[in-house]
């Protein structure tokens, strides 16, 4: 078991990573959450169907807390709408949850975002905790307190900062994670290495073959390696969030690859998984860095090789349609007529740059088929 503290004063919590039994998880949650008056358990419906770990976990929570009720949410991005948030909060009210209640998320990043936002606004704020079930959620979405849902205009345009009371990443959930979802999660690990941890980036290069191997070819040693890699990525995010919780400055480096990535993801109607879109967005951001003489071509190609070796898409050039470029105009990182981009001069370092929208569109149009 690896425990990573998130030292945010009164909002501090721990991220636990490893093999966890339902009883252990429930015991840890008791220690983290105290004595809630009820527990609203929000579960990704697909995870609830395929994972044998969900029912025992809910039962363990019911054995320790009062008024434990479960609501299954539409799988994936479909739960990240204001309409679904309305359904959840109406259900919470009908279930009698008061300000002493606890919201618990069991699912991937979408469910974590949904549960956190519902907790942030229900009765003007109740606590929540997260059991991330995907690699992507374990390394990114469950840590840092960003919550929210999508609008038709784009991804994550409505939300709130609301830190969880606990994050318990049971690696057993990854056993039933579809290979494509698992691969997509590696994109955020690559991101962490590129922006802040050269050693992690180099380790990913060394272990790309084992990390991309099918589940049946992965042994216990590889599982241990994966746990330490997840922990390294989480540590990057924790360090950044601790220094800048509300994204007033440095935290924005965590958006590396997300401006173009979110545009691609939204334009695909979420057929692209988030990690796949971020992989493409990182290649686009590196290309912008090359165009601005910030990123050496060799660095972009090195990152592209790693992403491809892990099984992630890198063919962003053919995907940059005019519609994708238009979506960048409503990105939440826009400031007036500029968008804040994260550029990488060398692996392990990042810098923030406000680039005029006209220049972004021009550079990307020249890169892709929009020209």
C-alpha positions in Angstrom: 0.0 0.0 0.0 1.3 3.4 -1.0 -0.1 6.5 0.9 0.4 10.0 -0.5 -0.6 12.9 1.7 -2.3 15.9 0.1 -1.3 18.7 2.6 -4.0 21.3 2.2 -4.5 22.4 5.8 -8.0 21.9 6.9 -8.8 20.2 3.5 -5.9 17.7 3.7 -6.5 14.1 2.8 -4.6 11.0 1.8 -4.5 9.1 -1.5 -4.0 5.4 -0.9 -2.9 3.1 -3.8 -2.7 -0.7 -3.8 -4.7 -3.9 -3.4 -7.5 -3.1 -0.9 -10.2 -5.3 0.6 -13.7 -3.9 1.0 -13.4 -4.0 4.8 -10.0 -2.1 4.7 -11.5 0.5 2.4 -14.5 1.0 4.6 -12.4 1.2 7.8 -10.2 3.9 6.2 -13.2 5.8 5.1 -14.5 5.8 8.7 -11.2 7.3 9.8 -11.3 10.0 7.0 -15.0 10.9 7.1 -15.9 10.6 10.7 -19.6 9.9 11.4 -21.8 11.0 8.5 -25.6 10.9 8.9 -25.9 9.1 5.6 -23.9 8.0 2.6 -24.9 8.6 -1.1 -23.0 6.0 -3.2 -22.8 7.0 -6.8 -21.6 4.2 -9.1 -20.7 4.1 -12.7 -23.4 1.7 -14.1 -20.9 -0.1 -16.3 -18.5 -0.7 -13.5 -21.4 -1.9 -11.3 -22.3 -4.5 -14.0 -18.8 -5.9 -14.7 -16.7 -5.5 -11.5 -17.2 -8.0 -8.7 -15.7 -5.5 -6.3 -18.6 -3.0 -6.3 -21.2 -4.9 -4.3 -18.9 -6.0 -1.5 -17.6 -2.5 -1.2 -21.1 -1.0 -0.9 -22.0 -3.8 1.6 -18.9 -2.9 3.7 -19.9 0.7 3.7 -23.5 -0.2 4.7 -22.1 -2.2 7.6 -20.3 0.8 9.0 -22.4 3.8 8.1 -26.1 4.7 8.5 -28.5 5.3 5.6 -26.3 4.0 2.8 -28.0 4.3 -0.6 -26.8 3.6 -4.0 -27.5 5.3 -7.3 -26.1 4.0 -10.6 -25.1 6.7 -13.1 -24.9 6.5 -16.9 -21.5 5.2 -17.8 -18.7 7.5 -18.8 -19.2 11.1 -20.0 -23.0 10.6 -20.3 -23.3 11.3 -16.5 -21.5 14.7 -16.9 -24.5 16.9 -17.7 -26.5 19.4 -15.7 -29.6 17.2 -16.2 -27.9 14.2 -14.5 -26.7 16.5 -11.7 -30.3 17.5 -11.3 -31.4 13.9 -11.1 -28.7 13.1 -8.5 -29.5 16.0 -6.2 -33.2 15.4 -6.5 -32.6 11.8 -5.5 -30.4 12.9 -2.6 -33.1 15.2 -1.3 -35.8 12.5 -1.7 -33.5 10.1 0.2 -33.3 12.4 3.2 -29.7 13.3 3.0 -28.9 16.3 5.1 -25.7 18.4 5.6 -24.1 15.7 7.5 -24.2 13.3 4.6 -21.2 11.9 2.6 -21.1 11.4 -1.1 -19.0 8.4 -2.3 -18.0 8.0 -6.0 -17.2 4.5 -7.4 -16.1 4.9 -11.0 -13.9 6.6 -13.4 -13.1 10.3 -13.9 -16.6 11.1 -15.1 -18.3 9.7 -12.0 -15.6 11.4 -9.8 -16.4 14.8 -11.5 -20.1 14.2 -11.2 -20.1 13.1 -7.6 -17.7 15.9 -6.6 -19.8 18.6 -8.3 -23.1 17.2 -6.8 -21.4 17.2 -3.3 -20.2 20.8 -3.9 -23.6 22.2 -4.6 -26.0 20.0 -2.6 -27.1 22.0 0.5 -24.2 24.4 -0.5 -21.7 21.7 0.1 -21.3 18.2 1.7 -18.2 16.1 1.9 -17.3 13.4 -0.6 -14.8 10.6 -1.1 -13.6 8.7 -4.2 -12.9 5.1 -5.1 -11.4 5.5 -8.6 -11.9 2.5 -10.8 -9.9 3.4 -13.9 -6.2 4.2 -14.4 -7.1 7.6 -15.6 -9.1 8.5 -12.5 -6.4 7.1 -10.2 -3.6 9.3 -11.7 -5.6 12.4 -12.4 -9.4 13.0 -12.0 -9.6 11.8 -8.4 -6.9 14.1 -7.1 -7.0 17.9 -6.7 -10.6 18.9 -6.2 -11.6 19.9 -9.7 -15.2 18.8 -10.2 -17.7 19.6 -13.0 -19.8 18.7 -16.0 -19.9 19.4 -19.7 -22.0 21.8 -21.8 -22.8 21.4 -25.5 -20.2 24.1 -26.2 -17.4 22.1 -24.5 -16.0 20.0 -21.8 -15.9 20.9 -18.1 -17.4 24.4 -18.6 -19.5 24.2 -15.3 -17.9 23.1 -12.1 -16.4 23.9 -8.7 -13.3 23.3 -6.6 -14.2 20.7 -3.9 -11.6 18.6 -2.3 -12.4 15.0 -1.4 -12.0 13.6 2.2 -10.2 10.5 0.9 -9.1 8.8 -2.3 -8.8 5.0 -2.2 -7.4 3.6 -5.4 -8.0 -0.2 -5.2 -5.9 -1.6 -8.1 -8.2 -4.7 -8.1 -10.7 -2.6 -10.1 -8.2 -2.5 -13.0 -8.7 -6.3 -13.6 -12.0 -5.7 -15.4 -10.9 -2.4 -17.0 -11.2 -2.7 -20.8 -7.7 -2.6 -22.5 -8.6 0.6 -24.4 -9.5 2.4 -21.1 -6.3 1.2 -19.5 -4.2 2.4 -22.3 -6.0 5.8 -22.3 -5.1 6.3 -18.7 -1.4 6.1 -19.5 -1.7 9.4 -21.3 -2.0 11.3 -18.1 1.0 9.5 -16.7 3.1 10.6 -19.7 1.8 14.1 -19.2 3.0 14.1 -15.6 6.5 13.0 -16.7 6.7 15.5 -19.5 5.7 18.5 -17.4 7.5 17.8 -14.1 9.3 14.4 -13.7 12.0 13.5 -16.1 12.7 10.3 -14.2 9.1 9.2 -14.6 9.2 10.0 -18.4 12.4 8.0 -18.8 11.0 5.1 -16.8 7.9 5.0 -19.1 10.2 4.9 -22.1 12.0 1.9 -20.6 8.9 0.0 -19.6 6.5 0.9 -22.5 6.4 -2.7 -23.7 5.4 -4.2 -20.3 2.9 -1.4 -19.6 1.2 -1.9 -22.9 1.1 -5.7 -22.6 -2.4 -7.4 -22.4 -3.6 -8.2 -18.9 -3.0 -11.9 -19.3 0.7 -11.3 -19.9 1.2 -9.1 -16.8 2.5 -10.7 -13.7 2.6 -9.5 -10.1 5.9 -7.7 -10.6 4.4 -5.7 -13.4 1.4 -4.9 -11.2 3.8 -3.6 -8.5 5.6 -1.5 -11.2 2.2 0.0 -12.2 1.4 0.9 -8.6 4.7 2.8 -8.3 4.1 4.5 -11.7 0.6 5.6 -10.6 2.1 6.9 -7.3 4.7 8.9 -9.2 2.1 10.6 -11.4 -0.1 11.3 -8.4 2.9 12.8 -6.6 3.4 15.2 -9.5 -0.2 16.3 -9.3 -0.2 16.6 -5.5 3.0 18.8 -5.5 1.4 21.1 -8.1 -2.0 21.3 -6.4 -0.5 21.9 -3.0 1.4 24.9 -4.3 -1.6 26.3 -6.3 -4.9 24.8 -5.2 -7.2 27.1 -7.1 -5.2 27.3 -10.4 -4.2 30.9 -10.0 -0.8 30.2 -11.6 1.4 27.1 -11.6 -1.5 24.5 -11.4 -2.3 25.4 -15.0 0.7 23.2 -16.2 -1.6 20.2 -15.5 -3.6 21.4 -18.5 -0.8 20.3 -20.8 -2.4 18.8 -23.9 -5.9 19.6 -22.7 -6.8 22.6 -24.8 -6.7 20.8 -28.1 -7.5 17.5 -26.4 -10.8 18.8 -25.0 -11.7 20.3 -28.4 -11.1 16.9 -30.1 -12.9 15.0 -27.4 -16.0 17.3 -27.6 -16.0 17.4 -31.4 -15.9 13.5 -31.5 -19.1 13.5 -29.3 -16.8 11.7 -26.7 -16.1 8.7 -29.0 -12.5 9.6 -28.2 -11.6 8.7 -24.7 -10.2 11.5 -22.5 -6.7 10.0 -22.4 -6.7 9.4 -26.2 -7.7 13.1 -26.7 -5.0 14.2 -24.3 -2.4 12.2 -26.2 -3.4 14.0 -29.4 -3.5 17.3 -27.6 0.0 16.8 -26.2 1.4 16.2 -29.7 -0.4 19.4 -30.8 1.0 21.4 -27.9 4.5 20.1 -28.6 4.0 21.1 -32.2 3.0 24.6 -31.1 6.2 24.7 -29.0 8.2 23.7 -32.0 6.6 26.5 -34.1 7.4 29.0 -31.4 11.0 27.8 -31.0 10.4 26.6 -27.4 10.3 22.9 -28.0 13.1 21.1 -30.0 11.7 18.9 -32.8 13.6 16.0 -31.1 11.6 16.4 -27.9 8.3 16.3 -29.8 9.3 13.2 -31.7 10.6 11.5 -28.5 7.2 12.1 -26.9 5.4 10.9 -30.0 7.4 7.7 -30.0 6.6 7.0 -26.4 2.8 7.7 -26.8 2.7 5.4 -29.9 4.6 2.7 -28.1 2.1 2.7 -25.3 -0.7 2.3 -27.9 -2.0 5.9 -27.8 -3.0 7.9 -30.9 -0.6 10.5 -32.2 -2.1 11.4 -35.6 -3.4 14.8 -34.5 -2.6 16.4 -37.9 -5.4 14.6 -39.7 -7.9 15.4 -37.0 -7.6 19.2 -36.8 -10.8 20.1 -38.6 -12.2 23.7 -38.7 -14.8 22.6 -36.2 -12.1 21.5 -33.7 -10.4 24.8 -34.1 -13.6 26.7 -33.4 -14.1 24.8 -30.1 -10.7 26.1 -28.9 -12.4 29.6 -28.9 -14.6 28.5 -25.9 -12.0 26.7 -24.0 -12.2 27.7 -20.3 -8.5 28.6 -20.4 -9.2 31.4 -22.8 -8.3 34.9 -21.6 -9.8 37.5 -23.9 -8.3 36.9 -27.3 -5.6 34.5 -26.1 -5.5 31.0 -24.8 -3.1 29.9 -22.1 -1.0 27.0 -23.4 1.4 24.7 -21.6 4.7 24.3 -23.6 7.5 21.8 -22.8 11.0 23.0 -23.5 12.5 19.7 -22.3 11.0 16.6 -20.7 10.4 17.3 -17.0 9.8 21.1 -17.5 6.9 23.2 -18.5 6.1 26.8 -19.1 2.9 28.8 -19.4 2.3 31.0 -22.4 -0.6 33.0 -23.5 -0.9 32.6 -27.3 -3.3 34.8 -29.3 -6.2 32.8 -30.7 -5.5 33.9 -34.2 -2.0 32.5 -33.9 -3.2 29.3 -32.4 -5.7 28.8 -35.3 -3.1 29.7 -37.9 -0.4 27.4 -36.5 -2.8 24.4 -36.0 -4.4 25.0 -39.4 -1.0 24.8 -41.0 -0.4 21.6 -39.1 -3.6 19.8 -40.0 -6.1 19.3 -42.9 -7.9 22.6 -42.0 -5.4 24.3 -44.3 
